[in-house]
């Protein structure tokens, strides 16, 4: 075989052509289908942004009604899937349950999960809205299951995020009624996570899709890829880090020094692509106070986060390496304030990223590209001869 270029961690390898999301990491620019993230954050909603990301254009009024109607109609989960849930031990991690359940969805809708591209694409509109809707129900069910609580059915009268909070927190005869600013903050968090070009999980979805696998199998693989602490798990890691700093009586200075010595990592800082302030972190950093005011809460973790940020942005270690806050730095603090348990943070990220995974699957399924098949640089043993068991030590 010919000469193989080695690019560790694909830092400088364009793995595909895509027209979904644009990032300029040096300048801190993020656009979905050409629209700046700041404008979408200000004026759009998660469901509208999902439509934009999946279909490429802002929906016209009729398209929006149809799309959100399909999302609303699809919120319920088959009783058979309730039984699968009940088989999981209570100690199961919600990300493990979510990935397994998303893949199982394909078994309940076999006509949408044929692994035949043309046929899967014929059902794409229904499959996409079904996934967007059911990922939220499955996420809520994984939380209720883990907490030993009965499932709460979705309501037809509620919007996307309100319905999710209802399924998480309502009790029999007592509906959970969130503050409008809380619903908006959650919607914004989802919108800001909706796509981010070829990150680890999205590349995984494309990789799986490139072999011809169906949409459900591909996004289920995306959830697994997202799970790790260097990717979607970072929002959890940020809050654990802040809690530890708080409990140790540190104001953040000791932690910053430990991070500089390589003994700790400042979670929520640094990004493979952004060498500038992550625009999503800026937007979330700005709405923190509003959420805390709506919840009537003071949070020492927010003070620590602000101090860490100030110290890091004025420290040559972080400045020289161009380490700035990323989206996870403030999202976890907001989720914690809303009452979302730590191990559900990455699940919320999965709900948010669903439109991006779906749109990237569609690009692959509609494209003419080859199966993704990277090469490697072999560094193992040279040829050697087999040794019979009797001749081994
Ligand atoms: N704290 C302290 N030092 C850091 C950090 C950090 N958070 N991030 C990078 N560095 C240092 C790293 O030690 C290295 O230093 P040196 O050159 O002296 O060896 C230098 O900065 C370059 O880092 P890298 O690990 O080569 O960068 P990467 O592009 O491979 O990793 C990253 C990117 C996001 C995995 C990394 O910055 C990190 O681990 N950050 C903390 C975890 C985190 O917040 N992840 C969420 C990413 S955004 C959401 C998402 O995509 O899921």
Boltz pocket constraint, residues with backbone or C-beta under 6 A from the ligand:
constraints:
  - pocket:
      binder: B
      contacts: [[A, 199], [A, 229], [A, 230], [A, 231], [A, 232], [A, 233], [A, 234], [A, 259], [A, 260], [A, 264], [A, 265], [A, 266], [A, 267], [A, 268], [A, 269], [A, 270], [A, 271], [A, 272], [A, 273], [A, 321], [A, 323], [A, 326], [A, 327], [A, 328]]
      max_distance: 6.0
